[in-house]
Amino acid sequence: MRAALRFAAAASAVAVMLGPASALWAAGPGDPPFQYQLPPDPIPALLATEAPPMVMVGPRRDRLALLQRRAAPPIAELARPVLGLAGLTVDPLNNGPARLSAYDGLTFIDLADGAERRAALPADARVIAPVWSPDGRSLAFLMLRPDEVELWVASAADGTARRVTGGVNAAFPRAYAWLPDSDGFLVRRVIEDRGPPPQADDVPSGPVVQESEPGRAAPLATVQNLLSSPADEALFDYYFTSSLTRVDLYGGAPETLGPPGLIIDSLPSPDGRYILDTRLQHPFSYSVGASSFPTAVVIRDRGGEVARRIVDRPLQELAASDVPAGPRSVQWREDAPATLVWAEQPGEDGRDRLFALAAPFDREPTLLLDVPGRFSRIFWARDDLAVVASSADRKQQRTVVDPSRPGEGRMLPGAFEPVMRADAEGRERLQLTPDGGAVLVRAGRGLASVDLRTGQRTPHWAPDGPGSTALEAVLDDAGETLLVRRQSRTDPPNLFVVGRTGDAARAVTRFTDPAPQLAGLQQRVLTYRRADGLPLSATLYLPAGYRTGVDAPLPVLVWAYPGAVANREAVRGGGRGGDVFERPQGFDDIDLFLLTQGYAVLRADMPVVADGGSDTVQGHTPQLVANAAAAIDAAAATGAVDRDRAAIGGHSFGAAMAANLLAHSDLFRAGVSLSGAYNRTLTPFGFQATERRSFWEAPDEYMAISPFAFADRIDEPILLMHGGADSNSGTLPMQSERFFAALKGHGATARYVLLPHEGHEYRARESLQHALWEITEWLDRHVRDATD
């Protein structure tokens, strides 16, 4: 099983390689250098806290489900085997998703009286994919076991939880779906008696051949874990083939529906009479991932027989901007018993058309709407009202359509995120105002309404008072009762029920502060201009108890991520501030943990502005230098930051930014780069939103933004870190390996840390602890305590 073991070399190769100018150190005398280390207190305790729960409001809006998980799971969860095939990953031991974050606790809360019931889950529970039943009485979820995946159900009334069935094939997402009557499920299950996985023949029967046809350009995105041999194809068939089964909630005999296959989706119609069945087919490709393989979309009846074939789409070896021919985004109309809707692009004008086809599917489809651009989603409200979301020229747009009178719709100005509610059958509908003339939409942390005739936006509810309050859900049809999340500098996040017009808040949860060690940390917003006059902002974070003007200026870590901006007017320079300091708990806040070690942290704007009407950026690196210089000046002007003891850091595109700033400026003593892309010629068909041209169209720009090309100019210490299982297309571990080799070849002070089993972002407690040990040791030595 060559493919099954292919991940092992990178994922198990530990991790620490040193440049010629670096010294090896350990956490204490006699400690082995290549073991996980603990960062200084109180960081380990902070990483051991429970993460904020995921909140799921029931379809009747009378109950909540809170799903809890640890902020950082143990590395043992990530160390399970991983098989990468066709751009996907699967755990070969249980046929479930690999390295997916899981929940370990479930609590139901009644909104009327606050009564709580904790579900009785196993002590070692690992829960994923929770879905409310349409009637709001139960929550279903998948339970990840060591050797299989099980479907479970928990009662919201009393918290009892039980196994419904085992043998679930969760290699593809959405492995199950509730039936509309809430009495059962459509479940994709592992094929019975499928035998052991196929073994690769160590003696090849011949070469592996790929061919490109002349005149047929296919600028494909870089994808990890593609198929590469007939043995890989056999493994893909083995692990991803499933049997579609109707499973009764109360223990009736399972019923197999149709033949087994590579089923990627199976959704019942709203009336439960049909099944929308989507499957992959042969032949496979070694150039693209599974989502581009040949695909068949059919409608099946209750017995699993094909009622109509919607599309047989051939292999799609297309550029990311191209659209496949024929029906796509096939879905059920939520407000009809059994009507399909799909998008097609019949011409070359970049516009889509929406079609509808009602049961019994024996007629030609009817045109629903000529979409003004590329279709993305449709929101249903009632028989005569729906809102279509689309995009054109990278801008989101919304169109109002009357499904009972197909044709052109009415485009509304701007875009919005509508609020959804469940109807009597548990199906999602737009939340309209009581008069039906406007739709409720999310507006920042608050709520607004958008007139469906004019597009005029009217505030409906806005948070007020001290601290930070944000809308979580709308709890009634009139939009008068709201669920909000509220917190302050001294109070942790909790949920409250409030009235839109200022009724007294009623507490739903009463969580205590999980990190009292961080009480008193400070933040302030800085606004300033860079040398060319562009307005910028940054948020400066300071340790608890620090007194500006009394205590000595602090060493500072500048943490940033570059953002492409279409024009200067789009740069707002607003900053991130307010009354609340959100406690750092995981990877997203890895920089803020340094506040516990006597550092200031500066999260700074790093815009790169395009020229005129261009959609690409010129002079990327000079703009970064100008941004960083302005940020350091503004921070030093507060008196709280020592500009001579500054470090630069970032993740992903921010990691390359940090390396570029070391190569092209002398603003910083050291750098920290996590999971970066340092050689842009390895992503030659565009990257980020910054560059849409290929390398061959803009070679100078690709080289200018690649710190690999300037490794000989980096004379400040740089710490590189990467996840050994990073499958992000632009940041494979090779990026850091090659960059470190270039730095080492030029005698730079560099350190490279490869974290086993970690992806693009680091999740395991041991990995996060070690990463923070590396960062604090590096900055203490090269920034805080540096004397040269």
N, C-alpha and C positions, 0 to 999 in steps of 0.2 A: 504493500500500500504506500507507494512512493508519495502520492499526493497527501495521504493522511499524515505523513510524517514531515511534510515539506516545511511546516511552520516551526519545527522543533529547533532547527539550527539557530535561527534568529531569536526565538522566544526564550531559549534556555541559555544563550550565551550571555554570561554576566559581563559585564558591565562596566567596568571602570578601566579606562585606558588613559595614560598620562602623556602629556607633551614633554619634551626634553627639559623645559624650564620649570616643570611642575614638580612638587614634592609630594610624596604619598603620606597621608596622615590617617589616623584612626580616631574613634571617639574617645578612647582612653588608652592608657598604657596596656600593651599586650593584646588589644582588640584586633582580630583579623581585619584586614583592610577591605575585603570584598564581601562583607556581610551587611545586611540592612542595619543602618544606624538610627538612633533616636535623636531628634532635634532637641534643643533646650526647652525647658519648661517655660510657659504652660502649653506649648504647641501639641504634645501628645494627647493631653486631656481634651483639647479643643477638637482634635480629629476623632475622638472617641464618642462625641455627642451624637444624638439622634438627629437626622436631617428633618427639616420641616415636612409635615405630611402632605401627600397629594390629596386634594379635596375633590370629591366627585359628588355633585348634587344629583339626587335621584330624579327620575323623570316626572314624578308628581310634585317635586320641589318641597316635600315635607320631611325629607331625611337627607343626611350626609353620610358618605362613606369616607373615612380618613384612612389612608394607607401609609403605614410608617416603614421607615428603613433606616439603617445605620448610615451615617454620613459617609463612611468609608468601609467597605466590606473587607474581609481578610484576603490575602493574596491567594489562599487556597481555592477560592471561588474562581479566580481568573486563571489558575494553573491547570484547570481541566483541559483535556485535549480539544483542539480546534481543527476542523477540516475546512480549508478554503477552496471553494469551487464556484466557477462562473460568477465571480464578484460577490458571492455570498459566503457566509460561514455557518457551520453547524457543529454542534457537540455530538460526536459520533457515539458517545456512550448512552445518551438518552434521546437522540434524534430531535433535540430542541435547539433553540437559539444559543449561540456561543457568546459568553462574556456579556450577557445582558444584565443591567441593573435590576435587582429583584427586591420586593417588599417582604417584610417579615412580620407585620402586624396589621390588623384590620379592626377598626372601631366604627360602629354605627351611632349616629346621634339624631334624635328626633328634634326637629326645629321648633315644635310647638312648646315643649316643656324642658328641652335640654337633656332628656334621659339618654344615657350612654350604655352601649352593649359592646363589649369586646368579643370579637369572633374567636371561637375555640379552634385555633390553628395548631398544627404540630409545632414542637419546640424548634425544629430545624426548618421551618417553612421558608420557601423561596417562591414568592408569588409574582406572576406577571400577567399582563393582558386582562385587567379587570373590566367587566362590562355589566351595567345594570340591565336587569330584565325589563322588557317593555312596560310591564305593569308596576314596576318599582318595588316589588316585594323581595327580590333577591339580587345578589351580586354574584356573577360567575367569574371565574379566574382560572388560570393555568397554574398548576403546582409543579415546580421543577424538582424531580427526584433524581438520585444518582444514575438510575438506569432506565427511566422513562419519564414522560410528561403526562400528568393527569389533569382532567377537567373536574373542578370543584364548584360547589355552590354554597353560599352562606346566606342564611335568612336574616333580613334586616329587622324582623320583629323580635327575634330572641337570640341572635348571634350564633346559632348552631351552624356548623359547617360540615360538609360531607363530600366524599368523592363520588362523582357521577360515573366516570369511565376512565380507563387508563389507555395506554398505547397511542396517545395523541401524537401525530406528526406535526411538530411545530417548526420545521425547518423553514418554511415560508411563513411570513406574518399572517395574522388573522386566521388562526387555525380552527376557529369555531365561530358560529353565529347563533344567537337566539332565534328561535322560531317566533313569529308574530304573536302567537297565543301564550307565550311565556311558559309553555309546558314541555319544551324540549329544545334540541339544538341540531344544527348541521355541524358535524365534526369531521375533520380530516384525520384519519387514523393510519398508523403504520400497517403495511400489508402483512397479513397473518402468514406465518411460516415462510417468510421471505429468505430465510437461511442466513449464513454469514456474509459479510461484505465481500465483494469481488477482490481478488488478489491480482496485483500487477505482475505480469510476466517479466522477470529480470532480463530475459533475452528478447530484445526488440525484434519485431517482424519486419521493420523497415523504418524509414525516416518519417518525421512529422513535417508536412508540407503546407504552407499557406501561399496564396497567390493573390495578386492585385491586378485588376483589369485596367488596361490603358484607357485614359480619359475619364475614369470613374473615381473622382476624388472622395476620400473618406477620412477627413481629419478627426480621428476618434480621440475621446478623452482618455487619459491614463487611468487604468483600472487595475486594482490588485486582485490576485487570486483567480485569474482567468483559467479556463480549461486549457490544457496543453498536450493532451494525449488521449488515445482511446481508453486508457485506464481511468483517466479523470472522468470521461463521459460515463463509463460504467458506474463509477462511484456517485456521480450526480444523479443518475437514474435510481440507484439503490436508495439513497438517503432522502431524496425529494419526491419520490413517487408515493402517493397516498391513496386511500380508499375513502370516498365520500359516504358518510354514514349519518342516518337520522337516529338520534339518541333521545330516548324519553327521559324526562326529568325524574319520573317516579319509578324507574326501574324496568320498563318494558323492554322487550327484545330489540336490540339494535337492528336497523334496516339499511342494507347497502344500496346506494343509489348510483346506477351507472357503473361503467368499468373503472378500474384504477387508472391513475395518470399523474402527470406533473401538474397538480391542481394548485393554482396560485390564488384563486378566490372562488368562493361559493356562497352566494347571498340569496336568501329567500325573498320572494316578492312581498310587498306589504300585506297582501291577502293570504300568503302562505301557499299558494297553488303552484308556483313555479320557482325555479332556481336559476339564477344567473351564474353560469359555470365558465370559468376562464382557465385554460390550460396551456402549458408550453408543449412544443412538439419538436421532433427532429426535423432537419439536421441542426446540430449545435454549431457554435462558432468558437474559435480560439482568439478572436479579436475583440469581442464585445461580451458584456455580462448577460446574465439570464434575462433581464428585462427586455433585451433586444432579440431573443430567440423567437422562432416562429410561434405564433400564438393563435389559438382557436377560442372564440367566444360563442357559446351556444346557450339556448334556453332549454331547460329540462322540466318535465312535468313532475308530478308527485312521485311517480314510480321510477324516475331517473331516466326516462326515455327522452331523446332529443325532440323538442317541439319546433325549433327553428335554429339554423346556423346564422349568426350575425356577421361574423367575419372569420376568415382564415388568413391571418397576416403572415407574410413570409419573413425570413430573417431580415433584420433592420440594422445594417452596418452604416449608420448615419452619423453625421456631425451632431453635436448637442443642439444646434439651432434648427436642425431639419425636423420636419414633421412626417411621421409615417403615413402612408396612404391608407385610405379606408377608415371605417369607424374606430374611434378610440375613446377613452374615458367613458366606457359604457356603464350605465348605472340605472337603478330603479328611480322612477319618479316617486318621491316620498308621499305625496298627497293623493295618489291614485292607487287602485287595487293592484294592477299589474301592467304598468306602462314603462317601456324602456326609453331612455334618452341617451344620445351620444353625440360626439362632435366629429366633424369631418372637414378636411380642407380640400375642396374640389378643384381649386385653381391655384395660381401662383401669386395671388395678390396678398398673401399673408393673413387673409381673413378666414375664420372658421364659419361653419354652418352647423346649427343644432337641429337634430332630427328626433322625432318621437315615433314610437311604434307600440300600440296597445294590444293586449291579449285579444284573441288567440293567435296573434302574430302571423296571420295569413294574408295580410295586405302589404302594400308598399308603405314605407315610412313617410311621414308628413314633415314638412319644414316647420320648425318652431321659431327659429331666429337666425338672421344673418348677423353673426357676432362681429362687432367692430374691433377685430384683433384676434388674439390667441385665447381660446377658451381655457378657463381654469376650474370653475366651480359654478354650480347653480344652487340657490337658496329658494326653497318652496315656501309659499305662504298660504294660498288658497287656490281654488279652481281658476281664478282670473288674475292671479298675481304671483310672480316669481321675480327674483333678482339674479342676473347673470354676472359673474365676476370674470373679467378677462384682462388682458394686458396688451399694450402696443407701445413700441419704442421704449420698452422697459418701464412703462408707467402703468399702474393699476387703474382699472376703470370699472364702473358698475352700470348695468343696463336693466331697466324695468321692462318686463314682458308680460303680456296677457296670454297664458297658454291656451285659453279658449278661443283666441283670435290670433293664430300664428301670423308671423310676419316681422317687420321691423319693430324694434323696441325703442324705448325712450332713454337715452343716455343721461345719467346724472353727473353733475360736476364733481370731480374728486372721487376718492375711494373711501370705503369705510368697512369696519368689521361688525357685522350685524350680531345682535343678541338672538340666540335661538331658544325655543321652548319645545316641550313635548306635547303633542295633541293627546286625545283620549286613548289612542292606540299606542302611544309611546313613540310616535314618529316625529322627527325634527321639523319644526316650522319656524318661520321668521316671527319674532316678537313684534307685533304691531302696536301702535297706540290705540286706545279704546275706540277712536273714531275710524280706525283703519286707514287713515291717510298718510301715516308716517311710520317708519320703522325705528326701533330703538337700536342704537349703535354704541359701541365702546368709544370713549373719548378720553384718551390718556388714562388716568386713574378713575375717571368718572363716567357719566352716562349722558348721552345726547339723543335727539331724535332727528331723523332726516326726512323731509317732506318728499314723498314719492312722486310728486308732480313737478316740483321746482328744484329739488335738491337742497333746499335751504336747511341749514343745520341749526338746531335750537338746543341750548343746554337743558338737560333734564334733571341731573343731579351732579353736584361737585363736592368733593371732600372738603371739610373745613376743620378748624380747630388745630391744636398743637399736634405734632407728630406726623405720621404718614398713614393715610387711609386710602385704600384702593378697592374698587368694585370687584367682588368675586362672582356674584350671580344675581339675577333678578328673580324674585320669589313669587310674583303674582302676575296675572295677565295685565293688570293696569300699570305695572311698573312702579308701584307705590312702596313696595316692601323689598328691601335689598339685603343681600349678604355681603359684608365687607370685611376686609382684613385690615387691622389697625395695629400700629406699633409706635413707639417713641424711643427716645434715648434711654429711658429707664425701663420700658415695658417691652417684652418680647412680642412677636407677631401673634395675634389671636383673632378669632372670627367673631363677628357681632351681627345681629339683625338690627337694621335701622329703618326708619321711615324716610321716604324721599323728602318730606317737608320739615324734617328736623325732629322727629319723634325720638324719645330717649333710646339710646343704644342698649340692647340686651345681649349679654355675653353668651356665646355658644361654646367656646373653648376657653380653658384657663391654663394655658401652658406657662411654665416658669422659665426664667432665663436659662438657656442651656450653657451659656458661657459668661458667668458673672465675672470671670477674670478680665473681660474686655470692657467692663463698665468704666466710663470716663474717657474713652478714646475720643479724639477730637477730629473735626473735619471743617474745612472752609473752602469756599469757591474762589478761585482767582480768575480774573478777567484781564486780558492784556492783548497786545498786538505784536505780530512778528515784524521783521524788518521792512517788508513790503506793505505794511498797513493792514494785513488780514487780521480780523478779530478772532481771538482764540480764548479758550478757557481751560482750566484744570481744576481738579479737586485735590487739595492737600490734606493728608491725614497725618495726625500727630499722636504720639503715645499719651496714655492717661497721665495726668499730672504735669505734663510739660508746660512751662511758663515762658512764653515768648518775651524776649527782652530781659529775662532774668537768667534762664538756663542757657548754656552754650548752644550754638547752632548745631543741628543734628546732621549726621550722614543721611543721604537720601537715595532711595531707589525710585527712578522714573520708570513707570510701567505704561505701555501704550500699545495701540494697534492701529496701523495706518488705515485710513478710509478714503476711497475715491469719491471725489465731489465734482459734480458736473460743472459748476461755476462758482465764482467767489460769493455770489449772493446766497448760495445755499449753505455757507458756513455761518453758523449762528453763534458759536462761542458761548453757549448757555451754561455749560458746566453741570456737574452732578453734585447737588448739595441737599440742603433741607435740614430738618430737625432730627433725622434718624441716621444712625450709623448701623448698617446691617452687618451682623457678626460674620466673620469669615468662617467657613466650615469645610470647604472642599477645594477642588482644583481651581475653580473660577476665581477664587479669592486668594490664590497662593501668595501673591505679593503682599496682601494685608497682614499676613501672619508676622511679617517683619516688624510690625508696630510693637509687638511684644518683646522685641530684642533691642529697643532703643533707636530704631530707624524711623525717619519720616518716609512716607510713600506719596508719590505724586503721580496721579493718573491724568495724563495730559492729552489734549487734542493733538492728532497727527494727520490733518487732512492733506491730501495731494490733489490739487485742483487742476482740472482739464483746461486746455486752451480753448477759449471761445466756445464754439458749438461742437468741438470734438468730443468723441466718447472715449478717447484714450488720453493718458497723462504723459506729458513730456516733462523732463527735469524732475523726476521722482525723488532722487536722492538729495539734490540741493534743497528741495522743499522740506524734506525730513530734517536736514541740518538746521534750516531756519526755524522750523517748529520747535526743535529741541532747545536751541539757543534761547528762544523767547521764553520757553517754559522755565528753564534754569534761572534766567534773569528774574522772572516774576516770583519764583519760589524764594530766591535769595533775598529779594527785596522785603519779604515778610520778616526777616531776621531770625526765622526758625530753621533755615536750611543752610548748610555749609556747602557752597558751590564747589569747593575744592575736594569734597568727598561725595561725589555723585556717581551712581551706577545706572546703567540703562538695561532694561529687560523687557521681554515680551514672549508671546507664544504664537506659533504658527507663522502667519505673515508678520506678526510682531517680532518674532525671533530673527527673521531676516532683517527687519528694520534695525534691531539692536546691533547686529553684526555690521550693517552698512554704516551706522553712526560711528562705530569704533574705527571703521576703515577710512571714513571721510571727514572726521572731526576729531578734536582733542577736548571734547566737553566732558568726557567721562573717564573715571579711573578703571572701570571694569564693566563687563557685560554678562548677562545671563540670557541664554537663548534656549527655549524649550520647543522641541518638535518642529523645527523650521524647514523651509525650502530655500536652499542657498545657491542652487544652480538652476536657473529658470529655463535653460535649454532642455532640461528633463521634462518640462511641461510645455512642449513647443507649440501647442495650438491654443494659447491664451491662458490667462490665470486671473483669479479674483474677479472683481468688476473693473479692475484697473486697465487691463490690456486684453482687447478682443482680437488683435491681429496675431498672426502666427509668427514664429521665430524668423521665418524666411522673409516676411514682410517688414519686420522691425528688429533686425539682429542687434543693432546698437542699443536699443532700449532693453532688450532681454539681457544683454551683457551688463549694462549700467546698473540694473537692479539686482544683479547676482553678486552677493558678497564673495562667493567662491572665486570670482575673477579678480578680487582685490585682497586675497588672503595675505599677500606679501606686504600689505599696508597696515595690517592690524598689529599694533604694538602694545595694546593694553590686554590684560588677562581676560579671557572669555571662557565661560562655563557652558558647554553644550550638553543638553539632555534630550533623550528621545525614548519613546515607547517601543519596545522590541516588536510589538505586533501592530504598529501603526499602519492601518490600511487606507488612510486618507490619500487620495490619488496624487496630490502634489507633495506630500511629505513622507514618503517612504523612508525607513531608517537609513537607506543608502545616502540620503541627502546629508545627514550629519556625519556619517562615516567618511564620505569623500571630503567634506569640508574640514573635518578634523585632520585627515591625512594631509591636506594642503597646508593647514596651519602648522602642523608638526614639521612638514618639509621645509618651512621657512623659519623654524625656531621660535614660534610664538609660544607664549604662556597660555596653555589651553588644557582643558580637562573635558573628557567625553564620558557621559554616564548613560548606559543603555539599561532601561528598566524592563526586566522580563515580564512578558505577558500583557504589557500595557498597550493601549491604543493611542489615539491622537491626544486624548486627555487622560490623565492618570487617575485611577479610581481606588486601588487597593490601599488599605491603611498603611501597610509596610512601605509601599512605593511613595506615598505622599510624605510619610515621616522621613524617609531617606532623602527625597528630593529637597525637603526643607532643611535637613541637616547639611546637604551639599551647598545649598544657597547661602545659608547663614555662615558656614565655614568660609566659603569663597569671599563673601562680602566683608566679613570680619578681617580676613587676612589682607585683601587687596584694596579695601575701601576704608573701613572704619579705622583700622590700626595701621594703615600705610603711612610711612614717614617720608618717602622720597617725593 
